Amino acid sequence: MTIDDLAVMVAAGFEGVDRRFEGVDRRFEGVDKKFERIEHKMEGMATKDELKKLEKKMDDGFAELHHAFNNHVALVRSDTDDLAYRVKRLEETVFNP
């Protein structure tokens, strides 16, 4: 084997490595594109802290709504009790003079 034969073998070996690296480069480009698509999709997503703040706002809102509802029910019950008392007095007056 001559030095020229050895040089040809080394050159051929590097050509194979170059082809392999081209394939690796293409794969990395594909991975980069996938990451870009994922990042683009995530741009509109809320963070964990933002979701916690929203959850707290909703809990506070529901607590306020629950309180208002209970107040309204209490008023309706009071009005119903007053009406029942007035109807009872009216019936006693009309049916038991």
DAJOUR-V390496 format. One line per field, one symbol per residue. psi: psi as a letter, one per 20 degrees, with the letter a starting at -180 (. if undefined). burial: I if it has 24 or more other C-alpha atoms within 12 Angstrom, else O. A space follows every 10 residues. Layout:
psi->???
burial->???
This chain:
psi->prhgghgggg ghhhghgggg hghgghghgg gghghggggg hihjqqrggh hggggggggg ghgggggggh gggggggggg ggghghgggg ghggim.
burial->OOOOOOOOOO OOOOOOOOOO OOOOOOOOOO OOOOOOOOOO OOOOOOOOOO OOOOOOOOOO OOOOOOOOOO OOOOOOOOOO OOOOOOOOOO OOOOOOO
